[in-house]
Amino acid sequence: MSLLNYIDCQRSSKQIKSQPPTHKKKILQGAENQYKHRRGCFTKKMNIEKYFSRTGYKGSYDKQDLETLTAVFQHHIRAVPFENLSIHCGETITLELDQVYNKIVMKRRGGWCMENNQLLNWVLKTLGYDTTILGAYVYNPQQNTYATRMTHLLIKVVIGGKAYIVDAGFGVSGQMWQPMELISGKDQPQIPGIFRFTENDGVWYNEKIRRKQYIPNQHFSDSDLLEKRLCRKLYFFSLEPRTVADFQFQCTYLQTSPDSLFTKKSICSIQTTNGFRALIGWTLIETTYNYKEDMDVVEFTTLQEEEVEKTLEDKFNIALERKLVPINDKGAYKI
């Protein structure tokens, strides 16, 4: 619940506006104090040890260094899926931190970037890292241009005066496996491929150079889910600090608009130790990176309706509370 919603629950805005200025200020201040207390109670229920139990991280976290950051980050992306299944289960995705925590940690679900990275940002701040939320504009390969809406939340982390970008919410082959140094024009090889930032007039572009792909089932060799270009544009962003509230409108839009990619496709993906898995509608994709020199293998399987939820449990460790309605309409989504 936002502060404004909380105030509305306590007293209607019409009643507040009708009060003298000094009394109105007291009402708003009182509601804000109650709201902060309420939020504080929720935050106290959020336990970092339970988060680590969720991700399986058992290492130390007494140092705010790059090694610890990388380890915490990698455990997150291999335990918490990038997914939008709530939309296709009749659930509403909320950006309230306590509800994100409850969904991912307690209910062992995943989430999209605004959930995954918001929770990870809380974790890193709790551990003492210097973090800032940033906003990005995702590339649309179908339209060959970047989105005009800021829909992607990511994190900047500063360690010893050096800045890194941490993004646990992109999924599939565009998911980085290590924090990326915020430096322009430098190739940053990782197991998924070579990532690179390019800065131009204060705008930072992220792209990835992938390997060739081997598709055992040739029936899927022309799938619109496959990225055909070797160099994949991911998104651009600025270093302007953002808040979660900056993403609220887009969060609502993405889960309700018929034009949204996320209403057109049910998506769940998880990183593995040697690649990633993804379930798009009824299509299961299992990718192994660099299974031979400069070659990734991408295996496709079409599931029957009754196999979908069992696959989510077996392959993604997700148990849904409501019935999933899979969907895979045409859309600009590449694995």
Legacy VTK file of the C-alpha trace (Angstrom):
# vtk DataFile Version 3.0
C-alpha trace
ASCII
DATASET POLYDATA
POINTS 335 float
0.000 0.000 0.000
1.401 3.396 -0.993
1.434 6.418 1.314
-1.351 8.100 -0.662
-3.496 4.972 -0.550
-2.858 4.657 3.157
-3.957 8.247 3.728
-7.093 7.622 1.669
-7.896 4.628 3.857
-7.602 6.746 6.985
-9.599 9.699 5.735
-10.930 10.665 2.314
-8.974 13.281 0.358
-12.105 15.460 0.296
-12.159 15.522 4.089
-8.462 16.384 4.219
-8.804 19.228 1.716
-11.665 20.740 3.711
-9.476 21.173 6.798
-7.595 24.397 7.665
-3.987 24.351 6.366
-2.396 23.771 9.790
-4.792 20.939 10.642
-4.437 19.432 7.173
-0.658 19.375 7.643
-1.082 17.528 10.952
-3.389 14.969 9.328
-0.927 14.295 6.513
2.038 14.158 8.885
0.191 11.805 11.205
-0.770 9.514 8.342
2.801 9.565 7.061
4.153 8.623 10.494
1.648 5.761 10.770
2.554 4.659 7.246
6.276 4.674 8.032
5.629 2.705 11.213
3.525 0.220 9.264
6.218 -0.119 6.593
8.830 -0.502 9.305
6.872 -3.398 10.778
6.822 -5.083 7.377
10.552 -4.497 6.899
11.277 -6.110 10.264
9.527 -9.244 9.015
11.917 -9.398 6.063
14.765 -11.632 7.136
18.057 -11.721 5.231
18.771 -15.253 6.466
15.488 -16.471 4.978
16.473 -14.839 1.691
19.804 -16.699 1.746
17.960 -19.917 2.530
15.804 -19.242 -0.533
18.816 -18.757 -2.822
21.037 -21.375 -1.198
23.837 -18.930 -0.413
25.968 -20.156 2.502
29.050 -17.980 2.112
30.183 -15.076 4.242
28.854 -11.560 3.751
30.867 -9.524 6.208
32.797 -7.768 3.409
31.232 -5.416 0.875
33.545 -6.532 -1.926
33.115 -7.636 -5.542
33.654 -11.306 -4.724
30.774 -11.376 -2.234
28.550 -9.327 -4.539
29.171 -11.765 -7.398
28.452 -14.814 -5.247
25.202 -13.386 -3.834
24.139 -12.308 -7.327
24.847 -15.676 -8.956
22.935 -17.558 -6.287
19.971 -15.267 -6.921
19.791 -15.774 -10.695
20.114 -19.567 -10.327
17.407 -19.830 -7.678
14.890 -17.087 -8.478
13.282 -17.279 -11.932
12.555 -14.361 -14.189
8.818 -14.873 -14.700
5.515 -13.136 -15.357
3.223 -16.062 -14.506
1.118 -14.021 -12.079
-0.420 -12.216 -15.050
-1.608 -15.541 -16.470
-2.806 -16.902 -13.126
-5.201 -14.045 -12.415
-2.870 -12.438 -9.867
-1.771 -8.807 -9.626
1.927 -7.948 -9.587
2.656 -5.353 -6.925
5.827 -3.388 -6.244
5.389 -3.166 -2.476
8.692 -4.501 -1.144
7.174 -6.621 1.616
4.876 -8.305 -0.891
7.744 -8.868 -3.322
9.695 -10.467 -0.463
6.728 -12.636 0.487
6.234 -13.774 -3.101
9.872 -14.599 -3.872
11.223 -15.676 -0.488
8.252 -17.174 1.345
6.231 -18.497 -1.601
9.384 -19.398 -3.563
8.206 -17.736 -6.741
10.113 -15.570 -9.198
9.330 -12.198 -10.702
10.219 -9.726 -13.404
12.913 -7.036 -13.185
10.952 -4.689 -10.915
10.555 -7.499 -8.393
13.867 -9.356 -8.722
16.074 -6.290 -8.745
14.082 -4.450 -6.098
14.496 -7.398 -3.732
18.180 -7.756 -4.616
18.664 -4.035 -4.013
17.203 -4.480 -0.505
19.550 -7.421 0.092
22.626 -5.477 -1.005
21.692 -2.414 1.041
21.106 -4.643 4.054
24.617 -6.038 3.569
26.032 -2.513 3.491
26.589 -1.971 -0.237
26.278 1.465 -1.844
23.438 0.959 -4.339
21.311 3.126 -6.620
18.239 2.118 -8.619
18.424 3.005 -12.319
15.877 2.787 -15.133
16.403 1.361 -18.619
14.657 1.268 -21.992
14.608 -2.204 -23.537
15.402 -2.858 -27.194
12.526 -4.151 -29.343
13.964 -6.407 -32.093
10.640 -6.565 -33.919
10.517 -2.792 -34.352
14.312 -2.415 -34.487
14.239 0.375 -31.928
14.342 0.999 -28.191
11.182 1.296 -26.126
9.870 4.766 -25.382
8.789 3.669 -21.894
11.202 3.108 -19.005
10.239 -0.451 -18.103
13.452 -2.031 -16.830
14.762 -1.595 -13.282
18.436 -2.290 -12.604
21.005 -1.535 -9.906
24.247 0.426 -9.781
26.652 -0.709 -7.061
29.756 1.263 -6.094
32.664 -0.621 -4.505
35.854 1.215 -3.627
34.966 4.076 -5.944
34.327 1.766 -8.925
30.783 1.441 -10.309
29.150 -1.803 -11.436
25.777 -2.621 -12.967
23.889 -5.520 -11.392
20.827 -6.858 -13.196
19.105 -10.034 -11.995
15.941 -9.370 -13.960
16.545 -9.771 -17.687
16.349 -13.536 -18.030
17.148 -16.006 -20.828
20.367 -15.413 -22.824
20.453 -11.679 -22.098
21.007 -12.346 -18.398
24.451 -11.293 -17.170
26.150 -13.749 -14.816
28.527 -11.285 -13.186
28.285 -7.624 -12.185
29.431 -5.514 -15.126
31.965 -2.766 -14.648
30.478 0.554 -15.723
33.049 1.398 -18.359
32.477 2.299 -22.006
33.785 0.242 -24.909
35.301 -2.596 -22.875
34.436 -6.196 -23.795
33.417 -8.085 -20.649
33.484 -11.832 -21.420
31.185 -14.019 -19.332
29.957 -17.584 -19.775
26.747 -16.453 -21.568
28.794 -14.392 -24.062
30.579 -11.060 -24.356
28.780 -8.093 -22.814
29.726 -4.487 -23.511
28.621 -1.028 -22.421
28.936 1.912 -24.788
28.388 5.434 -23.484
27.227 8.302 -25.689
26.415 11.729 -24.261
25.438 10.354 -20.856
23.413 7.442 -22.231
24.722 3.919 -21.635
23.938 1.105 -24.085
24.217 -2.564 -23.142
24.720 -5.215 -25.796
25.804 -8.842 -25.954
27.758 -10.795 -28.556
26.559 -14.388 -28.602
27.958 -17.615 -29.995
26.584 -19.617 -32.890
23.618 -21.841 -32.073
23.020 -25.508 -32.781
19.338 -26.511 -32.844
18.996 -30.346 -32.681
15.283 -30.221 -33.509
15.321 -28.495 -36.891
11.572 -27.965 -36.681
12.424 -25.010 -34.418
15.338 -23.631 -36.454
13.176 -20.751 -37.703
11.405 -20.109 -34.393
10.632 -16.439 -33.791
12.013 -16.961 -30.276
15.548 -17.382 -31.626
17.877 -14.401 -31.782
19.302 -14.383 -35.304
21.822 -11.563 -34.872
25.204 -12.303 -33.313
25.280 -8.891 -31.626
22.165 -8.382 -29.530
21.113 -4.959 -28.280
19.631 -5.237 -24.793
18.763 -1.799 -23.374
19.991 1.714 -22.664
19.944 3.690 -19.420
21.200 6.860 -17.779
22.775 7.252 -14.354
19.868 9.325 -13.035
18.798 7.824 -9.691
15.304 6.344 -9.715
12.854 5.102 -7.121
10.491 2.144 -7.285
7.617 4.632 -7.565
8.993 5.680 -10.973
8.033 2.225 -12.276
4.524 1.981 -10.843
2.693 3.148 -13.969
4.687 0.813 -16.200
4.135 -2.082 -13.813
0.387 -1.634 -14.228
0.622 -1.071 -17.978
2.774 -4.134 -18.671
0.398 -6.510 -16.902
-2.861 -5.081 -18.280
-2.325 -3.663 -21.773
-3.132 -5.961 -24.725
-0.128 -4.353 -26.452
2.251 -5.480 -23.721
4.635 -8.328 -24.482
3.920 -9.744 -21.035
0.189 -10.164 -21.649
0.971 -11.941 -24.921
3.395 -14.502 -23.497
3.655 -16.515 -20.293
7.366 -16.556 -19.477
9.511 -18.346 -16.937
13.299 -18.643 -17.151
16.052 -19.689 -14.775
19.826 -19.667 -15.115
21.628 -22.978 -14.588
25.288 -23.765 -13.952
25.927 -24.145 -17.692
23.129 -22.237 -19.432
19.455 -21.503 -18.873
15.974 -22.976 -19.098
12.896 -21.136 -20.308
9.226 -21.989 -20.617
7.409 -19.744 -23.084
3.773 -20.763 -23.327
3.980 -24.507 -23.992
7.544 -24.382 -25.375
10.379 -25.549 -23.139
13.846 -24.325 -24.142
17.031 -25.684 -22.561
20.269 -23.980 -23.576
23.806 -25.135 -22.829
26.474 -22.484 -23.314
29.648 -23.316 -25.212
28.898 -27.038 -25.386
31.643 -27.052 -27.984
33.941 -24.271 -29.154
31.991 -21.111 -30.036
28.705 -23.024 -30.128
25.662 -23.116 -27.843
23.119 -25.915 -28.084
19.453 -24.888 -27.858
16.929 -27.688 -27.364
13.198 -27.145 -27.887
10.358 -29.301 -26.570
6.632 -28.724 -27.038
4.696 -29.640 -23.905
1.171 -30.898 -23.575
-1.206 -28.790 -21.490
-1.079 -31.219 -18.571
2.746 -31.165 -18.556
3.172 -27.421 -18.052
2.687 -27.083 -14.297
4.656 -30.255 -13.538
7.515 -28.885 -15.655
7.408 -25.657 -13.654
7.769 -27.698 -10.466
10.473 -30.047 -11.778
12.563 -27.657 -13.885
11.984 -24.282 -12.201
11.051 -25.269 -8.624
7.822 -23.259 -8.825
4.486 -24.393 -7.409
1.619 -22.123 -8.416
-1.355 -21.396 -6.168
-3.690 -20.676 -9.073
-4.308 -22.274 -12.444
-1.908 -21.074 -15.140
-3.269 -20.276 -18.592
-0.221 -20.566 -20.895
0.011 -18.205 -23.843
2.538 -17.617 -26.610
1.175 -15.068 -29.051
3.410 -13.360 -31.567
5.624 -10.797 -29.899
9.092 -9.278 -29.826
10.634 -11.723 -27.359
13.940 -13.438 -28.033
15.643 -16.063 -25.929
LINES 1 336
335 0 1 2 3 4 5 6 7 8 9 10 11 12 13 14 15 16 17 18 19 20 21 22 23 24 25 26 27 28 29 30 31 32 33 34 35 36 37 38 39 40 41 42 43 44 45 46 47 48 49 50 51 52 53 54 55 56 57 58 59 60 61 62 63 64 65 66 67 68 69 70 71 72 73 74 75 76 77 78 79 80 81 82 83 84 85 86 87 88 89 90 91 92 93 94 95 96 97 98 99 100 101 102 103 104 105 106 107 108 109 110 111 112 113 114 115 116 117 118 119 120 121 122 123 124 125 126 127 128 129 130 131 132 133 134 135 136 137 138 139 140 141 142 143 144 145 146 147 148 149 150 151 152 153 154 155 156 157 158 159 160 161 162 163 164 165 166 167 168 169 170 171 172 173 174 175 176 177 178 179 180 181 182 183 184 185 186 187 188 189 190 191 192 193 194 195 196 197 198 199 200 201 202 203 204 205 206 207 208 209 210 211 212 213 214 215 216 217 218 219 220 221 222 223 224 225 226 227 228 229 230 231 232 233 234 235 236 237 238 239 240 241 242 243 244 245 246 247 248 249 250 251 252 253 254 255 256 257 258 259 260 261 262 263 264 265 266 267 268 269 270 271 272 273 274 275 276 277 278 279 280 281 282 283 284 285 286 287 288 289 290 291 292 293 294 295 296 297 298 299 300 301 302 303 304 305 306 307 308 309 310 311 312 313 314 315 316 317 318 319 320 321 322 323 324 325 326 327 328 329 330 331 332 333 334
